[in-house]
Amino acid sequence: MKKKVTNLKPFIQKIRFKYRVSVLNENTLDESWHIRLSRMSVFIYGSIFVFLTFIILTILIFATPVSRYLPGYGDAGNRSKIIQNSMIIDSLTNQMNLQEGYLGLLKQIINGSIKPDSIASLDSAGLKERAQSFIEKSRKEKLFDEKFEKEEKYNLSSIETKPNENMYVFFRPTKGVISSSFDIEEQQFGIYIITAPNENVMSVLAGTVVYAAFTFDYGWVIEIQHENNYLSIYKNNTRLLKKVGDEVKAGESIAITGDPKGKKDGSQFYFELWKQGKPVNPEDVIIF
């Protein structure tokens, strides 16, 4: 142990030994500035300089637009922004085309290039007679109706049955493009949809609102209980149009989604569909 201690003493003394660095005036050889440094102090100052440089570069990359010029950074977020911007451009283009067509018709009407349509005279008495002939049943039709009613009166197949699972017609919850699909392995039990600002959210089936509140993770959330133990969940809404206990019809507006100011904060509309406590892939039962 004594040998090890004696071996460390020269090393410690070596790194703690201070050197004097001076700056001299070339003409007068007077010392203008000097500093005393040891090997240990040089190592400490160098480490601090590297650490501060790393922190400054990290802040510049994540807090300034410099990150946009780095290859591979932000590609996933740009995809959703590009899709949303393309939807807005398409809607604006359609609106401009309608406005141009409307203005073109107004110009033609003002110039007198469009001639008024000719209206043929109608024989009201003749139309009434023809309509009455179509309404009245012929003798063969009456006999066929009486025969059919007698045969089907006690037919069990004509009894109305309860609708089964395959007879349900699901409405699309909102208009938009699916950005992330159902993946039960990744614990994603629904789908994300990119929508335009102030887009209507509709109930996929008729049912009763069982939950309607604001959450910190998904904004305004509304849940609807349907027949056959179906439960639909609508998240990331900007406003709710229904409250708990309200009866809604299939396709009825229940909320508003999409930021009205057009901000790209990444909060996309999220939809889940459950049956008897198990998640169902919405793309299997709804046409998007």
C-alpha positions as CSV (number, residue, x, y, z in Angstrom):
1,M,0.0,0.0,0.0
2,K,2.9,2.4,0.7
3,K,4.4,1.8,-2.7
4,K,1.1,2.7,-4.4
5,V,0.7,5.8,-2.4
6,T,4.3,6.8,-3.2
7,N,3.7,6.2,-6.9
8,L,0.6,8.4,-6.9
9,K,2.4,11.4,-5.3
10,P,4.5,12.2,-8.3
11,F,1.6,11.9,-10.7
12,I,-0.6,14.2,-8.5
13,Q,2.2,16.7,-8.2
14,K,2.8,16.6,-11.9
15,I,-0.9,17.4,-12.8
16,R,-1.1,20.1,-10.1
17,F,2.2,21.8,-11.1
18,K,1.3,25.2,-12.5
19,Y,2.8,26.8,-15.6
20,R,2.9,30.5,-16.3
21,V,1.7,31.7,-19.7
22,S,2.8,35.2,-20.4
23,V,2.1,37.7,-23.2
24,L,5.1,40.1,-23.9
25,N,5.3,43.4,-25.8
26,E,7.6,42.7,-28.7
27,N,9.2,46.2,-28.6
28,T,9.7,46.7,-24.9
29,L,9.6,43.0,-23.7
30,D,7.3,44.1,-21.0
31,E,4.7,41.5,-19.7
32,S,1.3,42.6,-20.9
33,W,-0.8,39.7,-19.5
34,H,-0.1,36.3,-17.9
35,I,-2.0,33.4,-16.5
36,R,-1.0,30.4,-14.4
37,L,-2.5,27.1,-15.3
38,S,-1.9,23.4,-14.3
39,R,-2.8,20.3,-16.3
40,M,-5.7,19.6,-14.0
41,S,-7.2,23.1,-14.5
42,V,-6.7,22.9,-18.3
43,F,-8.7,19.6,-18.2
44,I,-11.5,21.1,-16.1
45,Y,-11.8,24.2,-18.2
46,G,-11.8,22.2,-21.4
47,S,-14.5,19.9,-20.1
48,I,-16.7,22.9,-19.1
49,F,-16.2,24.4,-22.5
50,V,-17.3,21.2,-24.3
51,F,-20.3,20.8,-22.0
52,L,-21.5,24.4,-22.6
53,T,-21.0,24.0,-26.4
54,F,-23.1,20.9,-26.4
55,I,-25.9,22.6,-24.4
56,I,-25.9,25.6,-26.8
57,L,-26.0,23.5,-29.9
58,T,-28.9,21.4,-28.5
59,I,-30.9,24.5,-27.7
60,L,-30.2,25.9,-31.2
61,I,-31.4,22.6,-32.8
62,F,-34.6,22.1,-30.8
63,A,-35.7,25.8,-30.2
64,T,-34.9,27.4,-33.6
65,P,-35.7,26.7,-37.3
66,V,-32.2,25.4,-37.8
67,S,-33.6,21.9,-37.1
68,R,-35.6,22.0,-40.4
69,Y,-32.3,21.9,-42.4
70,L,-31.1,18.8,-40.7
71,P,-31.6,15.6,-42.8
72,G,-34.2,13.2,-41.4
73,Y,-35.5,15.5,-38.6
74,G,-39.2,16.1,-38.5
75,D,-40.2,14.0,-41.5
76,A,-43.1,12.3,-39.6
77,G,-44.6,15.6,-38.5
78,N,-44.2,17.1,-42.0
79,R,-46.3,14.3,-43.5
80,S,-49.4,15.2,-41.5
81,K,-48.9,18.9,-42.2
82,I,-48.6,18.2,-46.0
83,I,-51.8,16.1,-46.0
84,Q,-53.8,18.8,-44.1
85,N,-52.5,21.6,-46.3
86,S,-53.4,19.6,-49.5
87,M,-56.9,19.1,-48.2
88,I,-57.3,22.9,-47.5
89,I,-55.9,23.7,-51.0
90,D,-58.3,21.3,-52.7
91,S,-61.3,22.8,-50.9
92,L,-60.2,26.3,-51.8
93,T,-59.7,25.3,-55.5
94,N,-63.2,23.8,-55.7
95,Q,-64.6,26.9,-54.2
96,M,-62.8,29.1,-56.7
97,N,-64.0,27.0,-59.6
98,L,-67.6,27.3,-58.3
99,Q,-67.2,31.1,-58.0
100,E,-65.7,31.4,-61.5
101,G,-68.6,29.4,-63.0
102,Y,-71.2,31.5,-61.1
103,L,-69.6,34.8,-62.4
104,G,-69.4,33.4,-65.9
105,L,-73.2,32.7,-65.9
106,L,-73.9,36.2,-64.5
107,K,-71.8,37.7,-67.4
108,Q,-73.7,35.7,-70.0
109,I,-77.1,36.7,-68.5
110,I,-76.1,40.4,-68.4
111,N,-74.8,40.2,-72.0
112,G,-77.9,38.5,-73.2
113,S,-76.1,35.5,-74.7
114,I,-78.2,33.0,-72.8
115,K,-81.7,32.6,-74.2
116,P,-84.6,31.7,-71.9
117,D,-85.8,28.1,-72.0
118,S,-89.0,27.5,-73.9
119,I,-91.9,26.1,-71.7
120,A,-94.3,23.7,-73.3
121,S,-97.9,24.1,-72.4
122,L,-99.3,21.4,-70.1
123,D,-102.6,19.8,-70.3
124,S,-103.6,19.5,-66.7
125,A,-106.8,17.6,-67.4
126,G,-105.0,15.0,-69.4
127,L,-102.3,14.6,-66.8
128,K,-104.9,14.0,-64.1
129,E,-106.6,11.2,-66.1
130,R,-103.3,9.5,-66.8
131,A,-102.3,9.7,-63.1
132,Q,-105.7,8.3,-62.0
133,S,-105.2,5.4,-64.5
134,F,-101.8,4.6,-62.9
135,I,-103.2,4.7,-59.3
136,E,-106.2,2.5,-59.9
137,K,-105.5,-1.3,-59.7
138,S,-106.5,-3.6,-62.4
139,R,-108.6,-6.8,-61.8
140,K,-105.5,-9.0,-62.2
141,E,-103.6,-6.9,-59.6
142,K,-106.4,-7.2,-57.1
143,L,-106.6,-11.0,-57.5
144,F,-102.9,-11.3,-57.1
145,D,-102.8,-9.2,-53.9
146,E,-105.6,-11.2,-52.3
147,K,-103.9,-14.5,-53.1
148,F,-100.5,-13.3,-51.8
149,E,-102.1,-12.0,-48.5
150,K,-103.8,-15.4,-47.9
151,E,-100.6,-17.4,-48.6
152,E,-98.3,-15.2,-46.5
153,K,-100.7,-14.6,-43.6
154,Y,-99.4,-17.6,-41.5
155,N,-95.9,-17.8,-43.0
156,L,-93.3,-17.7,-40.2
157,S,-90.6,-16.4,-42.6
158,S,-92.5,-13.1,-42.9
159,I,-92.1,-12.3,-39.2
160,E,-89.7,-9.5,-38.7
161,T,-86.6,-10.6,-36.9
162,K,-84.2,-8.6,-34.8
163,P,-81.3,-7.0,-36.7
164,N,-78.1,-9.0,-36.4
165,E,-74.5,-7.7,-36.4
166,N,-74.2,-7.8,-40.2
167,M,-77.3,-5.6,-40.7
168,Y,-75.8,-2.6,-38.9
169,V,-74.8,0.3,-41.2
170,F,-72.0,2.4,-39.6
171,F,-71.6,6.0,-40.5
172,R,-68.2,7.6,-40.9
173,P,-67.3,9.5,-37.8
174,T,-65.8,12.5,-39.7
175,K,-64.3,13.5,-43.0
176,G,-60.5,13.3,-43.4
177,V,-57.5,11.1,-44.1
178,I,-56.4,8.2,-41.8
179,S,-52.8,8.9,-40.5
180,S,-52.5,6.0,-38.1
181,S,-54.4,2.7,-38.3
182,F,-55.6,0.3,-35.7
183,D,-52.7,-1.7,-34.1
184,I,-53.5,-3.9,-31.1
185,E,-49.9,-4.9,-30.7
186,E,-48.9,-1.3,-30.2
187,Q,-51.8,-0.8,-27.7
188,Q,-53.5,1.5,-30.2
189,F,-57.2,0.6,-30.1
190,G,-58.4,3.2,-32.6
191,I,-57.4,5.3,-35.6
192,Y,-56.1,8.9,-36.0
193,I,-57.8,11.0,-38.7
194,I,-56.4,14.3,-40.1
195,T,-59.4,16.6,-40.6
196,A,-60.0,20.2,-41.8
197,P,-60.6,22.9,-39.2
198,N,-64.2,23.0,-37.7
199,E,-65.1,19.6,-39.1
200,N,-68.4,17.9,-37.9
201,V,-68.1,14.7,-35.8
202,M,-71.1,12.3,-36.4
203,S,-72.4,9.4,-34.4
204,V,-71.6,6.1,-36.2
205,L,-74.9,4.5,-34.9
206,A,-78.0,5.5,-33.0
207,G,-77.5,5.4,-29.2
208,T,-77.2,7.3,-25.9
209,V,-74.4,9.6,-24.7
210,V,-72.8,8.0,-21.6
211,Y,-69.7,10.3,-21.2
212,A,-69.0,13.9,-22.3
213,A,-66.1,15.8,-20.6
214,F,-62.8,17.5,-21.0
215,T,-59.5,15.6,-20.5
216,F,-55.9,16.9,-20.4
217,D,-54.7,14.1,-22.7
218,Y,-57.4,14.1,-25.4
219,G,-59.3,17.4,-25.1
220,W,-63.1,17.1,-25.3
221,V,-64.1,13.4,-25.3
222,I,-67.6,12.0,-25.9
223,E,-68.7,8.3,-25.7
224,I,-71.9,6.8,-27.0
225,Q,-73.5,3.5,-26.1
226,H,-75.2,1.7,-29.0
227,E,-77.3,-1.5,-29.4
228,N,-75.6,-4.9,-29.4
229,N,-73.1,-3.7,-26.8
230,Y,-71.3,-1.4,-29.1
231,L,-69.5,1.6,-27.6
232,S,-68.0,4.4,-29.8
233,I,-65.4,6.9,-28.4
234,Y,-64.6,10.2,-30.1
235,K,-61.5,12.1,-28.8
236,N,-59.5,15.3,-29.5
237,N,-62.6,17.5,-30.2
238,T,-62.7,21.3,-29.9
239,R,-66.3,21.5,-28.8
240,L,-69.2,19.1,-27.8
241,L,-72.7,19.4,-29.1
242,K,-74.3,16.8,-26.8
243,K,-74.4,16.0,-23.1
244,V,-74.7,12.9,-21.0
245,G,-78.1,11.3,-21.4
246,D,-78.9,12.7,-24.9
247,E,-80.4,10.3,-27.5
248,V,-78.6,10.6,-30.8
249,K,-79.4,9.2,-34.3
250,A,-77.0,7.6,-36.7
251,G,-75.1,10.3,-38.6
252,E,-76.2,13.1,-36.2
253,S,-73.6,15.7,-35.4
254,I,-72.3,15.3,-31.8
255,A,-69.1,17.4,-31.7
256,I,-66.7,19.7,-33.6
257,T,-63.1,18.7,-34.3
258,G,-60.1,20.4,-35.9
259,D,-58.5,23.6,-34.7
260,P,-60.5,26.6,-35.9
261,K,-57.3,28.7,-36.1
262,G,-55.5,26.2,-38.2
263,K,-52.7,25.5,-35.7
264,K,-50.6,22.4,-36.3
265,D,-50.3,21.2,-32.8
266,G,-50.5,17.5,-33.7
267,S,-53.9,16.9,-31.9
268,Q,-55.6,14.8,-34.5
269,F,-59.1,13.3,-34.2
270,Y,-59.0,9.9,-32.6
271,F,-61.8,7.3,-32.9
272,E,-62.3,4.0,-31.1
273,L,-65.0,1.3,-31.5
274,W,-65.6,-1.4,-28.8
275,K,-67.9,-4.4,-28.6
276,Q,-68.6,-6.2,-25.4
277,G,-65.4,-4.8,-23.8
278,K,-63.1,-5.7,-26.8
279,P,-61.7,-3.2,-29.4
280,V,-62.9,-3.5,-33.0
281,N,-60.9,-2.2,-36.0
282,P,-63.1,0.7,-37.3
283,E,-61.7,0.1,-40.9
284,D,-63.3,-3.4,-40.8
285,V,-66.9,-2.1,-40.4
286,I,-66.7,1.5,-41.7
287,I,-65.9,2.7,-45.2
288,F,-63.5,5.6,-45.0
